[in-house]
Amino acid sequence: MTKEELIQKIQASSLEESAKTTWVARIEQEGVTTELVDDLMDAIQDEMEKNFAALGVGDTESEEYKQNAKAMMDEVEAAQNEFNATMDTIEADVQQKQDDLLKSVDDLQAQVIKNSIQE
């Protein structure tokens, strides 16, 4: 990647203006080196992590994160249990109605046979 391409990418990035100015100056001074690119990648990663932290996404080892994750999983599990119970009830109702319908059909067939014998 050329100096100009890297500078364009930095200018188009979501880095703060002061950080962009610092990086452009460093590129102008040092050129595109492996060390500079590594440092830039680290800086961009740090910026992303700060943005995630600002959104409440980040340290998965914190007690608060673990509590929030457990609460969320408990809600999901409760919703799943409620869904399963509702589906079980619906399935039982459908099965009962199906059984009732088959019994009615059998009764009608028996009545038709009985009527045809009596004629």
Beta strands, then each sheet from edge to edge (+ up, - down):
end
